[in-house]
Amino acid sequence: MAQLIPANSPQKTCRHRPLMKPLIQCKEWSKLSVGSGGKLQGDEDITSILRAWRQKTGRDPAGYFDVTGSAIIPKFWSGTLETSRLRLEVAPMGSDLLGVKQRANLDANLTAMLAYATSSQSVSSGLSHVSEHGNRYEALVSVFCHELQLARRRLILRRYVTKRESINAPKGRIVFPAQCYESIRRPGMVASEWVSLTEDIAENRIFKAVLTLYRPRCASGLRAKIDECAAELDGVQIPSDVTVEWPRVRTDRLPNDYVELLRLSQMLLNDEGVGVFAGDTLAVGEIIFTSRLFESYVTKEVKHAASVAGLIASSQSRGMFLCSNENDAGIFELIPDMRIVNSAGKTRAVLDAKWKELDQGNRSRGVKREDIYQLLVYGAKYKCEELFLVYPDVSLETGAAGHLENFSADLGGTLYKIGIVSIPMLGSRLETASSFLRQVLLS
């Protein structure tokens, strides 16, 4: 797929382009050590990474880095993080072993997942060495069109304006002395002034600018969607300079969905968010919270599959506790990612999504012991024998088709079936992954 390069970014660079700060490239779960043989110069590098992460994302770094001694391990995210001392580029797990085609498919599927999750699991980052096989802007444009149509169904942005025109019948109030001149110049015409609603306001002009900018860049299918949105904004002018529109926007008076649309508009107009992989092209990248993105995607797919089967899927169920104290108050709350129940309220299946790389050559397939323990506790407390651990599959062997393996566990006389579901992330389209997951659940 074609890579969009921001206009204000260098179009051609080489791997050896000199950078002001040291460039450190790795993949998720790579150990970055300090000292001889390590990639970091000192503990100050670790401190700068953690500080920059909090400043850039606003999130607690403890959930996205493991710090052990004089080493740091980035996890559950990919993208570029620029610190005061270095630039850290993290590629998704397993991507270092992929060829050009598989890497392009992985990037395309992550892009589609971002669209599926309405882009809520990423933030724009600084200049990055990205692969030329990304096509992230099409996913963002698709999200933009979808969210714009939804927002307009809830509320069409309009404002009152005063209009003054010469018309053939009085409207509003007659304007003097303009009417005196008009009666001489064009007898029968009335100089009128009235108040009316218009959609030609700054916010809508910004949205129209996004649609106009990206229509020539997108494929025919998406172009038709853009045309639908543009038709709804037919009475809105295309601004000659969109930068003058931003100071006229009043976000304090806008619903949240329109505020998010303006944020997405700014990303698109600035050509931000185009790729995540280490490569040779210098462009604007983004930090993707891969674990949360994967969980959001699995949650939506499970809800769809459950509805087809006449069941109900709930995410992050609350109210179940592992223990209680002497006052009979619950402690150690159990919060499974997904729980599928029937109409009688019985739990039919429990699922946990894990953004971790499996090892098919390992006897345990690389499944963490604590993940199995956690799932069995869910099964015991919810009286459910059908359990699933869902992982992304980025392996060369099964990453294009997916893989299912069943474990069994006899616990307290109850036989639990644990499905290890590896969702294909290297298929030519995300529908491959969706179909595989639905097939596993519905069977």
C-alpha positions as semicolon CSV with decimal commas, in nm:
position;residue;x (nm);y (nm);z (nm)
1;M;0,000;0,000;0,000
2;A;0,115;0,355;-0,066
3;Q;0,264;0,551;0,223
4;L;0,149;0,907;0,282
5;I;0,439;1,137;0,366
6;P;0,368;1,468;0,540
7;A;0,444;1,773;0,327
8;N;0,664;1,925;0,594
9;S;0,869;1,609;0,642
10;P;1,171;1,500;0,437
11;Q;1,049;1,280;0,154
12;K;1,364;1,077;0,109
13;T;1,608;0,978;0,376
14;C;1,851;0,695;0,425
15;R;1,915;0,466;0,714
16;H;2,228;0,660;0,804
17;R;2,065;1,004;0,818
18;P;2,236;1,180;1,110
19;L;2,008;1,250;1,406
20;M;2,061;1,496;1,687
21;K;1,992;1,227;1,945
22;P;2,092;0,859;1,956
23;L;1,837;0,638;1,780
24;I;1,746;0,313;1,957
25;Q;1,534;0,064;1,766
26;C;1,381;-0,250;1,914
27;K;1,054;-0,444;1,927
28;E;0,802;-0,492;2,204
29;W;0,932;-0,699;2,496
30;S;1,296;-0,634;2,399
31;K;1,530;-0,583;2,694
32;L;1,725;-0,258;2,672
33;S;2,024;-0,279;2,907
34;V;2,263;-0,019;3,043
35;G;2,639;-0,050;3,014
36;S;2,874;-0,265;2,811
37;G;2,691;-0,446;2,531
38;G;2,366;-0,264;2,610
39;K;2,188;0,000;2,403
40;L;2,151;0,252;2,686
41;Q;2,434;0,472;2,809
42;G;2,324;0,500;3,170
43;D;2,038;0,492;3,418
44;E;1,964;0,851;3,313
45;D;1,841;0,710;2,980
46;I;1,585;0,495;3,163
47;T;1,471;0,794;3,367
48;S;1,433;1,007;3,055
49;I;1,221;0,736;2,887
50;L;0,983;0,708;3,180
51;R;0,954;1,086;3,217
52;A;0,893;1,139;2,843
53;W;0,629;0,865;2,837
54;R;0,425;1,030;3,111
55;Q;0,455;1,372;2,945
56;K;0,364;1,244;2,598
57;T;0,080;1,004;2,677
58;G;-0,039;1,109;3,022
59;R;-0,034;0,743;3,126
60;D;0,144;0,565;3,409
61;P;0,464;0,414;3,263
62;A;0,436;0,117;3,501
63;G;0,179;-0,041;3,268
64;Y;0,399;-0,001;2,960
65;F;0,753;-0,068;3,084
66;D;0,916;-0,331;3,300
67;V;1,218;-0,188;3,484
68;T;1,454;-0,449;3,625
69;G;1,787;-0,339;3,767
70;S;1,972;-0,149;3,496
71;A;1,738;-0,248;3,214
72;I;1,399;-0,145;3,075
73;I;1,152;-0,349;2,866
74;P;0,888;-0,166;2,657
75;K;0,559;-0,359;2,639
76;F;0,202;-0,317;2,515
77;W;0,290;-0,030;2,276
78;S;0,470;0,044;1,954
79;G;0,577;0,367;1,790
80;T;0,830;0,640;1,863
81;L;0,909;0,811;2,192
82;E;1,146;1,106;2,187
83;T;1,313;1,185;2,517
84;S;1,558;1,450;2,630
85;R;1,846;1,209;2,567
86;L;1,740;0,971;2,285
87;R;1,475;0,864;2,033
88;L;1,322;0,523;2,105
89;E;1,148;0,339;1,820
90;V;0,952;0,029;1,918
91;A;0,811;-0,204;1,650
92;P;0,528;-0,452;1,721
93;M;0,635;-0,788;1,856
94;G;0,742;-1,040;1,594
95;S;0,779;-0,780;1,319
96;D;1,157;-0,818;1,304
97;L;1,117;-1,169;1,154
98;L;0,866;-1,071;0,887
99;G;0,922;-1,019;0,517
100;V;0,800;-0,715;0,326
101;K;0,458;-0,861;0,243
102;Q;0,386;-0,989;0,594
103;R;0,501;-0,662;0,745
104;A;0,267;-0,472;0,514
105;N;-0,023;-0,703;0,612
106;L;0,048;-0,657;0,982
107;D;0,055;-0,280;0,943
108;A;-0,269;-0,289;0,740
109;N;-0,444;-0,501;1,005
110;L;-0,329;-0,275;1,288
111;T;-0,458;0,015;1,080
112;A;-0,796;-0,155;1,040
113;M;-0,807;-0,227;1,413
114;L;-0,746;0,142;1,479
115;A;-1,041;0,226;1,257
116;Y;-1,248;-0,040;1,432
117;A;-1,160;0,113;1,770
118;T;-1,229;0,468;1,635
119;S;-0,862;0,559;1,674
120;S;-0,890;0,593;2,050
121;Q;-0,584;0,381;2,120
122;S;-0,313;0,593;1,964
123;V;-0,152;0,935;1,992
124;S;0,058;1,119;1,738
125;S;0,433;1,101;1,804
126;G;0,735;1,275;1,658
127;L;0,943;1,202;1,350
128;S;0,996;0,830;1,301
129;H;1,173;0,599;1,061
130;V;0,864;0,426;0,924
131;S;0,805;0,162;0,663
132;E;0,681;0,269;0,322
133;H;0,408;0,003;0,343
134;G;0,176;0,183;0,587
135;N;-0,155;0,334;0,477
136;R;-0,283;0,462;0,805
137;Y;-0,445;0,778;0,678
138;E;-0,715;0,583;0,491
139;A;-0,822;0,421;0,818
140;L;-0,833;0,761;0,987
141;V;-1,034;0,911;0,701
142;S;-1,279;0,620;0,719
143;V;-1,321;0,679;1,091
144;F;-1,361;1,052;1,029
145;C;-1,644;1,000;0,778
146;H;-1,822;0,749;1,001
147;E;-1,799;0,967;1,311
148;L;-1,902;1,280;1,119
149;Q;-2,221;1,115;0,994
150;L;-2,301;0,983;1,343
151;A;-2,243;1,324;1,499
152;R;-2,469;1,495;1,243
153;R;-2,747;1,247;1,313
154;R;-2,738;1,359;1,676
155;L;-2,688;1,730;1,614
156;I;-2,632;1,942;1,302
157;L;-2,404;2,234;1,381
158;R;-2,570;2,562;1,283
159;R;-2,558;2,919;1,406
160;Y;-2,770;3,231;1,368
161;V;-2,634;3,496;1,131
162;T;-2,768;3,827;1,008
163;K;-2,828;3,845;0,632
164;R;-2,888;4,156;0,424
165;E;-3,003;4,126;0,062
166;S;-3,221;4,299;-0,198
167;I;-3,515;4,069;-0,271
168;N;-3,848;4,104;-0,449
169;A;-4,057;4,075;-0,130
170;P;-4,000;4,212;0,220
171;K;-3,831;3,975;0,466
172;G;-3,741;4,057;0,824
173;R;-3,704;4,435;0,840
174;I;-3,661;4,691;0,564
175;V;-3,324;4,865;0,580
176;F;-3,304;5,242;0,547
177;P;-3,151;5,442;0,379
178;A;-3,054;5,142;0,161
179;Q;-3,420;5,098;0,060
180;C;-3,435;5,455;-0,076
181;Y;-3,142;5,393;-0,306
182;E;-3,274;5,049;-0,404
183;S;-3,619;5,183;-0,501
184;I;-3,449;5,424;-0,743
185;R;-3,187;5,182;-0,874
186;R;-3,406;4,870;-0,898
187;P;-3,776;4,948;-0,855
188;G;-3,971;4,662;-0,701
189;M;-3,674;4,528;-0,501
190;V;-3,671;4,553;-0,120
191;A;-3,355;4,599;0,087
192;S;-3,421;4,352;0,369
193;E;-3,232;4,227;0,674
194;W;-3,317;3,912;0,870
195;V;-3,172;3,648;1,101
196;S;-3,139;3,288;0,983
197;L;-2,961;2,965;1,064
198;T;-2,659;2,858;0,857
199;E;-2,427;2,556;0,851
200;D;-2,148;2,763;0,695
201;I;-1,951;2,798;1,019
202;A;-1,587;2,740;1,114
203;E;-1,630;2,384;1,243
204;N;-1,810;2,265;0,929
205;R;-1,563;2,447;0,704
206;I;-1,280;2,256;0,876
207;F;-1,463;1,926;0,816
208;K;-1,517;2,023;0,450
209;A;-1,145;2,100;0,418
210;V;-1,055;1,749;0,542
211;L;-1,290;1,584;0,293
212;T;-1,159;1,798;0,007
213;L;-0,795;1,732;0,094
214;Y;-0,822;1,354;0,119
215;R;-1,072;1,272;-0,155
216;P;-0,807;1,252;-0,433
217;R;-0,580;1,036;-0,214
218;C;-0,826;0,762;-0,126
219;A;-0,944;0,451;-0,309
220;S;-1,280;0,453;-0,488
221;G;-1,472;0,279;-0,208
222;L;-1,367;0,533;0,051
223;R;-1,408;0,816;-0,199
224;A;-1,779;0,732;-0,227
225;K;-1,808;0,761;0,151
226;I;-1,632;1,099;0,139
227;D;-1,877;1,216;-0,128
228;E;-2,171;1,121;0,096
229;C;-2,031;1,336;0,376
230;A;-1,952;1,623;0,139
231;A;-2,311;1,615;0,005
232;E;-2,439;1,667;0,360
233;L;-2,216;1,977;0,382
234;D;-2,328;2,112;0,045
235;G;-2,410;2,454;0,187
236;V;-2,066;2,489;0,349
237;Q;-1,785;2,676;0,175
238;I;-1,440;2,521;0,129
239;P;-1,198;2,752;0,312
240;S;-0,911;2,896;0,110
241;D;-0,697;2,892;0,427
242;V;-0,814;2,649;0,692
243;T;-0,572;2,787;0,953
244;V;-0,785;3,100;0,995
245;E;-1,085;2,885;1,091
246;W;-0,935;2,733;1,406
247;P;-0,947;3,055;1,620
248;R;-1,320;3,082;1,540
249;V;-1,400;2,741;1,690
250;R;-1,570;2,737;2,033
251;T;-1,501;2,390;2,172
252;D;-1,660;2,481;2,506
253;R;-1,998;2,488;2,332
254;L;-1,956;2,168;2,133
255;P;-2,062;1,811;2,220
256;N;-1,776;1,569;2,287
257;D;-1,823;1,387;1,955
258;Y;-1,757;1,710;1,765
259;V;-1,456;1,790;1,984
260;E;-1,311;1,449;1,895
261;L;-1,386;1,513;1,527
262;L;-1,192;1,838;1,543
263;R;-0,899;1,657;1,705
264;L;-0,905;1,399;1,428
265;S;-0,937;1,679;1,170
266;Q;-0,623;1,839;1,304
267;M;-0,435;1,509;1,277
268;L;-0,546;1,463;0,916
269;L;-0,479;1,821;0,809
270;N;-0,130;1,795;0,962
271;D;-0,070;1,457;0,793
272;E;-0,007;1,291;1,128
273;G;-0,034;0,923;1,213
274;V;0,104;0,744;0,908
275;G;0,308;0,448;1,029
276;V;0,464;0,254;1,317
277;F;0,742;0,039;1,178
278;A;1,115;0,100;1,178
279;G;1,217;0,172;0,819
280;D;1,399;0,416;0,594
281;T;1,140;0,692;0,551
282;L;1,135;0,983;0,796
283;A;0,776;1,089;0,863
284;V;0,533;1,155;1,147
285;G;0,459;0,837;1,339
286;E;0,231;0,751;1,629
287;I;0,232;0,561;1,953
288;I;-0,016;0,275;1,940
289;F;-0,130;0,116;2,263
290;T;-0,127;-0,230;2,108
291;S;-0,260;-0,422;2,407
292;R;-0,563;-0,198;2,464
293;L;-0,623;-0,179;2,089
294;F;-0,625;-0,559;2,063
295;E;-0,857;-0,589;2,362
296;S;-1,098;-0,333;2,210
297;Y;-1,102;-0,524;1,882
298;V;-1,159;-0,864;2,046
299;T;-1,435;-0,718;2,264
300;K;-1,628;-0,588;1,963
301;E;-1,590;-0,913;1,771
302;V;-1,698;-1,125;2,067
303;K;-2,008;-0,910;2,115
304;H;-2,094;-0,955;1,749
305;A;-2,046;-1,334;1,762
306;A;-2,250;-1,361;2,082
307;S;-2,542;-1,166;1,936
308;V;-2,548;-1,397;1,633
309;A;-2,581;-1,694;1,870
310;G;-2,856;-1,526;2,073
311;L;-2,625;-1,469;2,369
312;I;-2,506;-1,160;2,552
313;A;-2,141;-1,059;2,587
314;S;-2,038;-0,821;2,864
315;S;-1,692;-0,669;2,901
316;Q;-1,507;-0,598;3,224
317;S;-1,785;-0,747;3,442
318;R;-1,772;-0,613;3,798
319;G;-1,905;-0,733;4,130
320;M;-1,741;-1,078;4,164
321;F;-1,474;-1,112;4,436
322;L;-1,226;-1,388;4,506
323;C;-1,230;-1,343;4,883
324;S;-1,418;-1,164;5,158
325;N;-1,291;-1,023;5,485
326;E;-1,423;-1,074;5,838
327;N;-1,692;-0,812;5,773
328;D;-1,809;-1,011;5,472
329;A;-1,690;-0,737;5,235
330;G;-1,550;-0,854;4,902
331;I;-1,180;-0,816;4,828
332;F;-0,967;-0,908;4,525
333;E;-1,226;-0,827;4,258
334;L;-1,233;-1,050;3,949
335;I;-1,271;-0,856;3,622
336;P;-1,256;-1,083;3,314
337;D;-1,212;-0,915;2,976
338;M;-1,525;-1,080;2,835
339;R;-1,804;-1,297;2,969
340;I;-2,071;-1,457;2,747
341;V;-2,403;-1,537;2,918
342;N;-2,732;-1,684;2,802
343;S;-3,082;-1,544;2,858
344;A;-3,102;-1,718;3,196
345;G;-2,786;-1,540;3,315
346;K;-2,563;-1,851;3,310
347;T;-2,206;-1,788;3,201
348;R;-2,134;-1,990;2,887
349;A;-1,776;-1,876;2,825
350;V;-1,508;-1,650;2,972
351;L;-1,239;-1,489;2,757
352;D;-0,922;-1,297;2,827
353;A;-0,734;-1,117;2,549
354;K;-0,354;-1,103;2,582
355;W;-0,125;-0,897;2,360
356;K;0,165;-1,140;2,397
357;E;0,368;-1,348;2,156
358;L;0,328;-1,726;2,179
359;D;0,597;-1,985;2,111
360;Q;0,458;-2,286;1,926
361;G;0,786;-2,472;1,979
362;N;0,741;-2,459;2,354
363;R;0,548;-2,732;2,539
364;S;0,332;-2,468;2,710
365;R;0,322;-2,265;2,386
366;G;0,461;-1,970;2,581
367;V;0,136;-1,926;2,774
368;K;0,208;-1,770;3,111
369;R;0,129;-1,990;3,409
370;E;-0,038;-1,700;3,590
371;D;-0,269;-1,643;3,291
372;I;-0,392;-2,004;3,315
373;Y;-0,438;-1,971;3,692
374;Q;-0,634;-1,649;3,645
375;L;-0,862;-1,803;3,383
376;L;-0,931;-2,111;3,599
377;V;-1,030;-1,885;3,890
378;Y;-1,274;-1,707;3,658
379;G;-1,416;-2,044;3,553
380;A;-1,456;-2,166;3,912
381;K;-1,621;-1,846;4,039
382;Y;-1,858;-1,810;3,743
383;K;-1,924;-2,190;3,726
384;C;-1,817;-2,200;3,362
385;E;-1,613;-2,480;3,199
386;E;-1,554;-2,310;2,858
387;L;-1,255;-2,076;2,881
388;F;-1,051;-1,892;2,617
389;L;-0,720;-1,710;2,603
390;V;-0,700;-1,497;2,289
391;Y;-0,361;-1,395;2,147
392;P;-0,241;-1,222;1,830
393;D;-0,064;-1,455;1,586
394;V;0,236;-1,289;1,419
395;S;0,422;-1,613;1,348
396;L;0,537;-1,709;0,999
397;E;0,377;-2,055;1,039
398;T;0,015;-1,970;1,126
399;G;-0,001;-1,590;1,128
400;A;-0,195;-1,575;0,801
401;A;-0,459;-1,837;0,895
402;G;-0,479;-1,852;1,275
403;H;-0,446;-2,142;1,515
404;L;-0,656;-2,304;1,788
405;E;-0,526;-2,546;2,047
406;N;-0,722;-2,688;2,339
407;F;-0,585;-2,753;2,686
408;S;-0,783;-2,928;2,959
409;A;-0,762;-2,898;3,336
410;D;-0,927;-3,114;3,603
411;L;-0,981;-2,892;3,904
412;G;-1,185;-3,009;4,203
413;G;-1,360;-3,273;3,994
414;T;-1,459;-3,024;3,723
415;L;-1,306;-3,055;3,376
416;Y;-1,228;-2,718;3,223
417;K;-1,160;-2,675;2,853
418;I;-0,917;-2,393;2,775
419;G;-0,896;-2,278;2,416
420;I;-0,571;-2,107;2,317
421;V;-0,688;-1,888;2,028
422;S;-0,422;-1,733;1,805
423;I;-0,584;-1,468;1,585
424;P;-0,414;-1,429;1,243
425;M;-0,255;-1,084;1,217
426;L;-0,074;-1,148;0,889
427;G;-0,377;-1,211;0,668
428;S;-0,435;-0,989;0,368
429;R;-0,728;-0,823;0,546
430;L;-0,864;-0,797;0,898
431;E;-1,178;-0,993;0,803
432;T;-0,958;-1,306;0,808
433;A;-0,893;-1,251;1,178
434;S;-1,256;-1,163;1,249
435;S;-1,391;-1,471;1,070
436;F;-1,149;-1,700;1,250
437;L;-1,244;-1,567;1,594
438;R;-1,617;-1,588;1,519
439;Q;-1,578;-1,943;1,390
440;V;-1,399;-2,050;1,708
441;L;-1,661;-1,896;1,935
442;L;-1,969;-2,010;1,742
443;S;-1,845;-2,367;1,716
